[in-house]
Amino acid sequence: MTTSQLYASAAANIQTSKARLSQLSDQSSSGLAVSKPSDDPAAAQQILGVLSQQSANSQYSTNIDDGLTWLSTADSTMTSAENLVRQAKDLVIQAGNSGTSSAASRNAIAAQLEGIRDDLLNAANTQVNGRSIFAGTSDAATAFDPTTFAYNGPTTSTTTTAPGGTTTTTVSSVGSVQRRIGAGSTDSVTVSADGLAAFGSGSTSVFAQIQGVITALRSGTYDTDTSSTGPQATITAGIDQLGTALTNLSAQHAVVGANYARMTSAKTQNATTATALETQRSGLQDADTTKTLLDLKTQELAYQTALQVTAQVIQPTLMSFLS
């Protein structure tokens, strides 16, 4: 082998050793065994796949936290609303049982019912981050109009005709707020509450029912009008109406509770998935710190040795330049 060939071979060996030393140094400082595709193309492709899954799982985690905020707010609000409707019903029963009550006592009950009506309306218009939790996908300022008690969320009407020719129109809410919690086609959870089903709308709403009792209690014909449409009859009917209203509210509360339980379960699963994905990524991408440091020291020694041996073996002479 000529001297020039020896030089070329030695230089190649030194460059290879230097490149390996540089790679180990980068791994030691970054903590990554694969920091760019050229380090390990096959592993890099797998890492990109895992990182994509981690990004999606992180977004699901954000969705879940936001959904839990909506549902926990709806849950506590509906608990308060149920208590308010119970109080209203108890007061109406009290008013109905007081056949000899005075106008003053009736006015006192009416005043209490006014407060309950207003508190109930405020509860029904509860918001999360500027969005009403009872108005579905509507961006209306309130779920219920404070004057007419009309529901402001999106609705749809269905008309049916009975065999006798009687037609009935049913109005129901549409457009619930959803949060995606996973990649599956069914991995979405409703986080809004059905305000229309829970509270009713307009003249058939629980607010209007309470208002009807208030008006009856303050009627100037309370003691004299005992007809089927008079103030006393209104109060009697109000007891049943509020009982039905409480049943409707409790049914929707149960729906919220079921969605909350599902969202809580999803949060646990999301955390488990996050741990599994990070373990997978680490196994593919992270360097073994102890092994990397040992290999680095070994390679540093090998590189220095290669430099010293090459310098000693290849001593340039006049003949080296002539060969």
C-alpha positions in Angstrom: 0.0 0.0 0.0 1.4 3.4 -1.0 1.9 6.2 1.4 -1.0 8.2 -0.2 -3.2 5.2 0.3 -2.2 4.9 3.9 -3.0 8.6 4.4 -6.4 8.2 2.7 -7.3 5.1 4.8 -6.2 6.7 8.0 -8.1 9.9 7.2 -11.3 7.9 6.4 -11.0 5.9 9.7 -10.5 9.1 11.7 -13.5 10.8 10.0 -15.7 7.8 10.7 -14.5 7.8 14.4 -15.1 11.5 14.6 -18.6 11.2 13.1 -19.6 8.5 15.6 -18.1 10.7 18.4 -20.2 13.7 17.2 -23.3 11.5 17.1 -22.8 10.2 20.6 -22.1 13.8 21.8 -25.4 15.0 20.3 -27.3 12.1 21.9 -25.7 12.9 25.3 -26.6 16.6 25.2 -30.1 16.2 23.7 -31.1 12.9 25.4 -32.4 11.7 22.1 -31.2 8.6 20.2 -33.1 9.8 17.1 -33.2 13.5 16.6 -33.4 13.6 12.8 -34.6 11.1 10.2 -31.1 10.2 9.1 -30.3 8.9 12.5 -32.7 6.0 12.0 -35.2 6.3 9.1 -37.4 3.4 10.2 -37.6 4.6 13.8 -38.1 8.2 12.7 -41.2 7.2 10.8 -42.6 5.4 13.8 -41.8 8.4 16.1 -43.7 10.7 13.8 -46.7 8.4 14.0 -46.6 8.4 17.8 -46.1 12.2 18.0 -49.2 12.6 15.8 -51.2 10.4 18.2 -49.9 12.3 21.2 -51.0 15.6 19.6 -54.5 14.2 19.0 -54.7 12.8 22.5 -53.6 16.1 23.9 -56.5 17.9 22.1 -58.9 15.3 23.4 -57.6 16.0 26.9 -58.4 19.7 26.3 -61.8 18.9 25.0 -62.5 16.6 28.0 -61.5 19.3 30.5 -63.7 21.8 28.8 -66.6 19.4 28.6 -66.3 18.6 32.3 -66.5 22.4 33.1 -69.7 22.6 31.1 -71.2 19.4 32.7 -70.2 20.2 36.2 -71.7 23.7 35.9 -74.9 22.2 34.4 -75.0 19.6 37.2 -74.7 22.1 40.1 -77.1 24.5 38.3 -79.8 21.9 37.9 -79.4 20.8 41.5 -80.1 24.4 42.5 -83.0 24.6 40.0 -84.6 21.5 41.4 -84.4 22.8 44.9 -86.0 26.1 43.8 -88.9 24.3 42.1 -89.4 22.2 45.2 -89.5 25.4 47.3 -92.0 26.9 44.8 -94.2 23.8 44.9 -94.2 23.8 48.7 -95.2 27.4 48.8 -98.0 26.8 46.3 -99.2 23.9 48.4 -99.1 26.1 51.5 -101.1 28.7 49.6 -103.6 26.2 48.4 -104.2 24.7 51.9 -104.8 28.2 53.4 -108.4 28.6 52.6 -108.8 31.2 55.2 -105.6 33.0 54.4 -105.5 36.8 54.2 -104.5 38.9 51.3 -101.4 39.9 53.3 -100.3 36.3 53.7 -101.0 35.6 50.0 -98.9 38.6 49.0 -96.1 37.3 51.3 -96.1 34.0 49.5 -96.3 35.7 46.1 -93.2 37.8 47.0 -91.3 34.6 47.9 -92.4 33.0 44.6 -91.2 36.1 42.7 -87.7 35.6 44.2 -87.7 31.9 43.3 -88.9 32.7 39.8 -86.1 35.2 39.3 -83.5 32.9 40.8 -84.7 30.0 38.6 -84.5 32.2 35.5 -81.0 33.2 36.4 -80.0 29.6 36.8 -81.6 28.7 33.4 -79.5 31.5 31.9 -76.2 30.3 33.4 -73.2 30.6 31.1 -69.7 29.0 30.7 -67.1 31.1 28.9 -69.8 33.4 27.5 -72.0 30.5 26.2 -75.3 29.5 27.7 -75.2 25.9 28.9 -79.0 25.5 28.3 -79.3 27.1 24.8 -77.5 24.4 22.8 -75.5 25.8 19.8 -77.3 29.1 19.9 -75.2 32.2 20.5 -78.1 34.1 22.0 -77.2 36.2 25.0 -79.6 34.2 27.2 -81.2 30.8 26.9 -84.6 32.2 28.1 -86.1 35.6 27.5 -86.4 37.3 30.9 -89.8 38.9 29.9 -91.6 36.3 27.8 -89.7 33.2 29.1 -89.4 32.1 25.5 -86.6 29.6 24.8 -83.9 31.1 22.6 -82.1 27.9 21.5 -82.5 26.2 18.2 -85.7 24.1 17.9 -87.6 22.0 15.4 -91.4 21.4 15.1 -93.1 18.1 14.4 -96.8 17.9 13.6 -98.8 14.7 14.0 -102.4 14.0 13.2 -104.5 11.6 15.3 -107.0 9.2 13.8 -109.8 11.6 14.8 -108.2 14.4 12.8 -106.7 16.3 15.8 -103.3 17.7 15.0 -100.6 18.1 17.6 -97.4 20.1 17.2 -94.4 19.2 19.3 -91.4 21.5 19.6 -88.1 20.1 20.6 -84.6 21.4 20.8 -81.8 20.7 18.4 -78.1 21.5 18.1 -76.5 20.3 21.3 -72.9 21.3 22.1 -70.6 18.3 21.6 -67.0 17.6 22.6 -64.9 15.0 20.9 -63.1 12.7 23.3 -61.5 10.2 20.9 -60.9 9.1 17.4 -64.0 6.9 17.0 -67.1 7.9 15.2 -69.1 7.7 18.4 -66.5 9.4 20.6 -68.4 12.6 21.2 -70.2 13.7 24.3 -73.0 16.2 24.7 -71.9 18.9 27.2 -74.9 21.3 27.0 -78.1 20.6 28.8 -81.5 20.6 27.0 -83.0 23.8 28.4 -86.3 23.4 26.5 -86.9 19.9 27.9 -85.8 21.0 31.4 -87.7 24.3 31.8 -90.2 24.5 29.0 -90.8 27.7 26.9 -93.0 30.7 27.0 -96.4 30.2 28.5 -95.8 26.5 29.2 -92.4 27.1 31.0 -91.9 26.6 34.7 -91.3 30.3 35.0 -94.7 31.1 33.5 -96.3 28.5 35.8 -94.9 30.2 38.9 -95.9 33.6 37.5 -99.5 32.3 37.0 -99.6 31.4 40.7 -98.2 34.8 41.7 -100.9 36.5 39.6 -103.6 34.4 41.1 -102.4 35.0 44.7 -102.6 38.8 44.1 -106.0 38.6 42.3 -108.6 40.9 43.7 -111.3 38.2 43.1 -109.4 35.5 45.0 -112.0 35.1 47.7 -115.1 35.5 45.4 -114.1 33.7 42.1 -114.4 30.0 42.8 -114.9 29.0 39.2 -112.8 26.4 37.4 -110.7 29.1 35.8 -110.5 31.3 38.9 -107.5 32.2 41.1 -108.0 29.3 43.5 -108.3 26.8 40.7 -105.1 28.3 39.2 -103.2 27.6 42.4 -104.5 24.0 42.6 -103.5 23.4 39.0 -100.1 25.0 39.8 -99.3 22.3 42.3 -99.6 19.6 39.6 -97.8 21.8 37.0 -94.8 22.3 39.3 -94.7 18.6 40.1 -94.5 17.9 36.3 -91.9 20.6 35.9 -89.8 19.0 38.7 -90.1 15.6 37.0 -88.9 17.1 33.6 -86.0 18.9 35.2 -84.9 15.8 37.1 -85.0 13.7 33.9 -82.7 16.2 32.1 -80.5 16.3 35.2 -80.1 12.5 34.9 -79.0 12.9 31.3 -76.4 15.5 32.4 -75.2 13.1 35.1 -74.8 10.3 32.6 -72.8 12.5 30.3 -70.6 13.7 33.2 -69.9 10.1 34.2 -68.9 9.2 30.6 -66.7 12.3 30.4 -65.0 11.4 33.7 -64.3 7.9 32.4 -62.9 9.4 29.2 -60.5 11.5 31.3 -59.1 8.5 33.0 -58.7 6.6 29.7 -57.1 9.7 28.1 -54.5 9.8 30.9 -53.8 6.1 30.5 -53.4 6.5 26.7 -51.1 9.5 27.2 -48.8 7.5 29.5 -48.7 4.6 27.0 -47.9 6.9 24.1 -45.1 8.6 26.0 -43.6 5.3 26.9 -43.8 4.2 23.3 -42.2 7.4 22.1 -39.5 7.3 24.7 -38.6 3.7 23.7 -38.2 4.8 20.1 -36.6 8.2 20.5 -34.9 8.7 23.8 -31.3 7.7 24.4 -30.2 5.3 27.2 -28.3 7.9 29.3 -26.0 5.5 31.0 -25.2 3.6 27.8 -24.7 6.8 25.8 -22.3 8.2 28.3 -20.3 5.0 28.4 -20.2 4.8 24.6 -19.2 8.4 24.4 -16.2 8.0 26.8 -15.2 4.8 24.9 -15.5 6.6 21.5 -13.5 9.6 22.8 -10.7 7.2 23.8 -10.8 5.4 20.5 -10.7 8.7 18.6 -7.7 10.0 20.5 -6.0 6.7 20.2 -6.6 6.7 16.4 -5.1 10.1 16.1 -2.0 9.2 18.1 -1.4 5.9 16.3 -1.9 7.5 12.9 0.5 10.3 13.8 3.2 7.8 14.9 2.8 5.2 12.1 2.6 7.7 9.2 5.8 9.8 9.5 6.1 12.0 6.4 9.5 11.7 4.6 10.9 13.0 1.3 10.0 9.7 -0.3 6.4 10.0 0.9 6.0 13.1 -1.3 7.8 11.4 -4.2 5.7 8.1 -4.1 
